Amino acid sequence: MSMVNAFDATAADHLDPEDRALIDRRSKVLGPAYRLFYDEPLHLVRGEGAWVWDKAGKKYLDAYNNVASMGHCHPHVVQAISAQLGVLNTHTRYLHDGVVDYAERLLSTMPDALGHVMFTCTGSEANDLALRIARSYTRRQGVIVTRLAYHGLSEAVSELSPSLGDFVPRGPRVRLIDAPNALTIPPEEQGAKLAADLAKAISEMRADGIEPAAFIVDTVFSSDGLYPDPAGFLQPAVDLIRAEGGLFIADEVQPGFARTGEAMWGFQRHGLVPDMVTMGKPMGNGFPVSGTAMQPHLVAEFGEKARYFNTFGGNPVAAAAGMAVLDVIETEGLQENARRVGAYLRSGLEDIASRHWNIAQVRGAGLFLAVECVNEDDTPDAARARFVVNHLRRNGVLISATGPGANILKIRPPLILSEAEADHLIAATRAAFAAA
């Protein structure tokens, strides 16, 4: 499976000679597994707020990067990291107020039942740790994920990431189910359909002698094509996995930290209290910090018998970065901004859709939006999506695409996005569809 919106290295002749040489050098030292975005890869040198600049000084609105969720190089986050780095950075085997202060504040944003948090460096590590704890607690091995999910790159969780492609093996202890589909399933049937598919997967797993340990989902189903609605439809599936003796793990790497606008966490939109919550990318606004929050009873035996240590996970600088992100969300009202500007952006995209029959649907939550491109027979139109993505890139706006048909525009700007910047994105998207 090729990556959606990937650069084709065989079509590099038209590129700037310096960039072509850099791509060759990159390939020689980094190897063949890395990918670049866009028909013409970007050579970026600077970022500030919602904008990035390339080596020629051209400015781009970054409407895709979920890492710098507070905006590139947010001064409060940069200052907090720099100040702590200039004093002390060590690991969690020493006492440090900052690490405990951050853990307490982070957990205060979640339901009371989630009483512990363990820190890691990446979302992959957070999901890996959640998986270890789930299997240890339940004494089971089976895990159910959606058909195009992405939950990380480690050996343990890559098998939970079918979006990586068929080359990544999935053993019998992992089962795939369909994600929600707002085009083919009525809203009132989404919950029952997901629960029925989960029940079937559990039954098939048990036929092979494997018991379910966990059901893990990204609570907006972003890699599957972004399906956040209707709010609450996840409840029947969560009830089912618990009734069958498994755990529900909410992967909040994409929807977490106020992105949906309606809530701090994606699972809160569904009225859920997960057994475990995994976090990553926006947690440190670019500094590598992630974590797994959990109900305390799940980790009691694991903590007694296995211990846990991560040299860089939860270090004082990481805690300072995480604390600064929470400061910015609160002081700048970014959850409300995501709700308000997200609704404004969605309205503009829906206006474009009303003028183009080949846009089947605009959907999303807060500042996480999807635009689905289709052919006349309603099949996925990946070519149109790719054209729009690259037209936008050439005209100073960065987005990408997703979904099993590679036909769904994925729009995920920083939470600081203004209405004026949303207008810029809307105008560029209107021009791209007009040219398609």
C-alpha positions, 0 to 999 in steps of 0.5 A: 500500500502506497502512502496517500499524498506521497511524493513519487521519486521517479518524477523528480526531474522537474524539481529545483536542482538543489532539492533534487540533490537533497532528495538523493542525499536523503535517500542515501543516508535515510534509506527507502522507508521514509516518504515525502509529501506532495508532488513537489516536496516542501523544503521548509526552514521556518514556522510561526503560528499557523504559517511555515516558510520554505527556503525561497521565502514562500509562505504557506498556511499549515492546515494539516500539522497536528504536532504544532497544535498550538501553532508553530514555535508558540512563544510560551511553549518555547520559553517553558522548554528553554527555561527548564532545559537551562536548569535540569533535565533528568528522568523520573527516578528522582523527585521533581515537582514539575513532573507531578504538577503536570500529571495532576493537572493533566488528569484533572482534565479527565474523568475522576476514574482515570487516576494514573498517568504514565509518560512516554515519548511518542504515541506509538510508545503510549499505545504500546504501553496500554497494550502491555497493561491491557494484556497483563490485566486481562490475561488475554491477547486479542485486540480489535481495531478498525480497518484503516486504523493507525495506532503506531509504529513499534512492532507491537502496535504496528500490527494494530495499524492496518493503514501502514499496508499489507506488508505489516503482518497482523496475526490471529490475535488482531481483528479488523472491523469496518469503521463508521461510514457516514455516506452509507450508514444512517446516523441512528444506525451507526452505534448498532452497526459498530457493536454488531461488527465488534461482536462478530470479530470477537466471535471469530477470534474466539473460534480460533481460541483467542480471548479479547483483551481490548478494543482500541479506537481513535475516537474521531476515526481520522485515518479511516476517513474522519467519522466523529458523529453522531456523538454517543454512537461509540457507547454500544461497542464500549458496553459490549467489549466490557461485557465480554471481558475486554477493555476500551482504549481511547486513542486521543493522539488525533482528537485530544487536547481540545481539537474537537471544540466540543470537549477537551477529549474526543471520548468526552463527546461520546459521554464515555469513561475509557479504561485507558487513554493514550496521548501524543503529538500535540501534547508538547506542541513539538516536544516529544512527550506522550502518555497513557492514562488509566483506571488505577486498578488496571496497573496495580499488579503490573506496577508491582511485578513489572515496574516501569521506566522510560529514560526520556518519558516524563522528564522535567523538560517534557513536563514543562512543555506539557504544562505550557500547552495546557496553559495556552489552551486555557489562557487563549481559549483554544477549545472555544476557538476550535469550536467557533472557527471550526464551525466557520470553516466548515460552513465555508467548505459546505458552501463549496460542496453545494456547488460541486457534485463531486463533493459527497460530504463535508464532516468533522468536529471543531478544527478537524474536517474532512471533504469527501471526493467522489466520481459520478457513480459515488466511487472514491475519486482519489485523483481529484483529491490528489489534485486538490491537495497539490493545487493547494500546496502550489498556492500556499495551503497545506492539507493532505488526504486519507481514507481507504479510497485516498479520496478524503481531504484531511484538514487539521489546522492549528487550534489558533487558526483565525477566521481570516486564516480560515477565509484564506483556506476557504478561498484556496479550496474554492479555487482548487475545486474550480480548477479540478 
